[in-house]
Amino acid sequence: FLIDKDGVLREEWRNVKVAGHVDKVLAAAQELHKR
């Protein structure tokens, strides 16, 4: 789960695979930070 500074759920990943998951989460967090 990716929750923003206001406590709003912004992304949710279910049934993740280890390979590539960190990259997806990091990219989503960086995009959220740009807003």
Secondary structure, DSSP 8 states (H G I E B T S, - for coil): -EE-TTS-EEE---S--STTHHHHHHHHHHHHHH-
